[in-house]
Amino acid sequence: MRRVTYSMYVSLDGYIVGPEGDFDWMGPDEEVFRFVTEGMREVGVHLLGRRLYETMLYWETADQDPSLDDLRLEWAAIWKPLPKVVFSTTLSAVQGNARLASGGLAEEIERLRAEPGEGDIAIGGATLAAEAAALGLIDEYRPRVCPLLVGGGIPFFPQRERRVDLELVETRTFSSRVVYLRYRVAR
């Protein structure tokens, strides 16, 4: 069965976006960016909320940006054809290899798990991930912890009303002091 994963950059105090809506503090260096790019090769479909979808629209045409280095062109070449499902109540259309979700999150994940195909089902965006976590649908949490405290904003980990035990599967520390943690939900 395909895994559902949630992976984003997060400050040490647990936020993916700072109190002023900023996330410029998470700009990855080349080593981390290469690691993230390699990890994206394991993704079969990406589920996104509206805000993350709109942020990631840049990558739909990034391959036309003459200032991009080879590593970012490689990322664009992986991202652009990747199937994406966008969850939004305000968008009426999406671009590229994306479609608007036709059902609720649980129904979409159930359908994607039942379809033939390989690769993880990745979830991007805190709001969508919080819903998936509340429904018990996330199989792995994969934060990339940045060495700073931002003091507030949008949290990586949703507020939960139940305990979830996790098993540490992998760790990696980068020269930039970013730490990757991979936890599997203990079932």
C-alpha positions as CSV (number, residue, x, y, z in Angstrom):
1,M,0.0,0.0,0.0
2,R,1.3,3.5,-0.8
3,R,2.5,5.5,2.1
4,V,1.2,8.9,2.9
5,T,4.0,11.3,3.9
6,Y,4.2,14.8,5.3
7,S,7.5,16.6,4.8
8,M,8.3,20.3,5.1
9,Y,10.9,22.6,6.5
10,V,10.1,23.6,10.1
11,S,11.7,25.9,12.6
12,L,13.0,24.3,15.9
13,D,9.9,25.8,17.6
14,G,7.6,24.0,15.2
15,Y,6.5,26.5,12.5
16,I,6.6,26.2,8.7
17,V,5.7,29.9,8.3
18,G,6.7,32.7,10.6
19,P,4.3,35.1,12.4
20,E,4.4,37.6,9.5
21,G,3.8,34.9,6.9
22,D,7.5,34.7,6.1
23,F,9.4,31.6,5.2
24,D,12.5,33.0,3.6
25,W,14.5,31.5,6.6
26,M,14.1,28.0,5.2
27,G,15.9,28.5,1.9
28,P,17.8,25.3,1.5
29,D,21.5,25.2,0.6
30,E,22.7,23.0,-2.2
31,E,23.2,19.9,0.0
32,V,19.7,20.0,1.4
33,F,18.1,20.9,-1.9
34,R,19.8,17.9,-3.6
35,F,18.5,15.6,-0.7
36,V,14.9,17.0,-1.2
37,T,15.2,16.6,-4.9
38,E,16.2,12.9,-4.6
39,G,13.3,12.4,-2.1
40,M,10.8,13.8,-4.6
41,R,11.7,11.0,-7.0
42,E,9.9,8.6,-4.5
43,V,6.7,10.6,-4.8
44,G,3.9,9.3,-7.1
45,V,1.4,12.0,-6.4
46,H,1.4,15.3,-4.4
47,L,-1.6,16.6,-2.5
48,L,-1.6,20.3,-1.9
49,G,-3.7,23.0,-0.3
50,R,-4.4,26.2,-2.2
51,R,-1.7,28.3,-0.6
52,L,1.1,25.8,-1.3
53,Y,-0.2,25.1,-4.8
54,E,0.0,28.8,-5.6
55,T,3.5,29.1,-4.1
56,M,4.6,26.1,-6.2
57,L,3.2,27.4,-9.4
58,Y,6.6,29.0,-10.1
59,W,8.0,25.5,-10.8
60,E,5.5,24.9,-13.7
61,T,7.5,27.3,-15.9
62,A,10.8,27.5,-14.0
63,D,12.6,25.5,-16.7
64,Q,12.3,28.6,-18.8
65,D,14.2,30.7,-16.3
66,P,17.7,31.2,-17.7
67,S,19.1,32.0,-14.3
68,L,18.4,28.6,-12.8
69,D,21.2,26.3,-12.0
70,D,21.3,22.6,-13.0
71,L,20.0,21.4,-9.6
72,R,16.9,23.6,-9.7
73,L,16.3,22.7,-13.3
74,E,16.4,19.0,-12.2
75,W,13.9,19.8,-9.5
76,A,11.6,21.5,-12.0
77,A,11.9,18.4,-14.3
78,I,10.7,16.2,-11.5
79,W,8.0,18.6,-10.2
80,K,6.4,19.6,-13.4
81,P,5.1,16.2,-14.6
82,L,4.3,15.0,-11.1
83,P,0.6,14.4,-10.7
84,K,-0.9,16.9,-8.2
85,V,-4.3,17.0,-6.4
86,V,-5.2,20.5,-5.2
87,F,-7.7,20.9,-2.3
88,S,-9.4,24.3,-2.6
89,T,-12.8,25.8,-2.1
90,T,-11.9,29.0,-3.9
91,L,-10.1,27.9,-7.1
92,S,-12.1,26.9,-10.1
93,A,-9.2,25.7,-12.2
94,V,-5.5,24.6,-11.8
95,Q,-2.6,24.5,-14.1
96,G,0.0,21.9,-15.3
97,N,-0.4,18.3,-14.2
98,A,-2.8,19.1,-11.5
99,R,-6.4,18.6,-10.8
100,L,-8.8,19.9,-8.3
101,A,-9.9,17.3,-5.7
102,S,-13.3,15.9,-6.4
103,G,-13.9,14.5,-3.0
104,G,-12.8,14.9,0.6
105,L,-9.3,14.2,1.7
106,A,-10.0,10.7,3.1
107,E,-11.8,9.7,-0.1
108,E,-9.0,11.0,-2.3
109,I,-6.3,9.2,-0.3
110,E,-8.4,6.0,-0.3
111,R,-8.8,6.2,-4.1
112,L,-5.1,6.9,-4.7
113,R,-4.1,4.0,-2.5
114,A,-6.4,1.7,-4.4
115,E,-5.1,2.8,-7.8
116,P,-2.2,1.0,-9.4
117,G,0.9,3.1,-9.2
118,E,4.1,3.5,-7.4
119,G,5.5,6.2,-5.2
120,D,4.4,7.9,-2.0
121,I,1.4,10.1,-1.6
122,A,2.9,13.3,-0.4
123,I,1.0,15.9,1.5
124,G,2.1,19.5,1.4
125,G,0.8,22.3,3.5
126,A,0.0,22.5,7.2
127,T,-3.8,22.8,7.0
128,L,-4.1,19.8,4.7
129,A,-1.7,17.8,6.7
130,A,-3.5,18.7,9.9
131,E,-6.7,17.3,8.4
132,A,-4.9,14.1,7.3
133,A,-3.3,13.7,10.7
134,A,-6.7,14.1,12.5
135,L,-8.1,11.4,10.3
136,G,-5.1,9.1,11.0
137,L,-4.0,9.1,7.4
138,I,-0.4,10.1,7.7
139,D,2.1,7.1,7.7
140,E,5.3,9.1,8.0
141,Y,6.3,12.6,9.2
142,R,9.5,13.9,7.6
143,P,10.4,17.3,9.0
144,R,13.6,19.1,8.0
145,V,14.3,21.1,11.1
146,C,16.0,24.5,10.6
147,P,18.3,25.8,13.3
148,L,16.2,28.9,14.4
149,L,13.2,29.9,16.4
150,V,10.6,32.1,14.6
151,G,8.3,32.6,17.6
152,G,5.0,31.8,16.0
153,G,3.1,31.4,12.8
154,I,1.7,28.3,11.1
155,P,2.7,25.1,13.0
156,F,4.1,22.0,11.3
157,F,2.4,19.7,13.8
158,P,-1.3,20.1,14.1
159,Q,-3.0,20.3,17.5
160,R,-4.2,16.8,18.3
161,E,-6.6,15.4,20.7
162,R,-5.0,12.0,20.7
163,R,-1.6,10.5,21.2
164,V,0.3,9.1,18.2
165,D,3.4,7.0,18.8
166,L,6.2,7.3,16.2
167,E,9.2,5.1,15.4
168,L,12.4,6.9,14.3
169,V,13.4,5.5,10.9
170,E,16.1,7.8,9.7
171,T,18.0,11.0,10.7
172,R,20.5,13.1,8.8
173,T,22.3,16.3,9.7
174,F,23.5,18.6,7.0
175,S,26.4,21.0,7.0
176,S,23.9,23.9,7.2
177,R,22.8,22.5,10.6
178,V,19.4,21.5,9.1
179,V,18.4,18.1,10.6
180,Y,16.1,15.7,8.7
181,L,14.0,13.4,10.8
182,R,11.9,10.5,9.4
183,Y,9.3,9.0,11.7
184,R,6.9,6.2,10.9
185,V,3.5,6.1,12.7
186,A,3.5,3.1,15.0
187,R,0.4,1.1,14.1
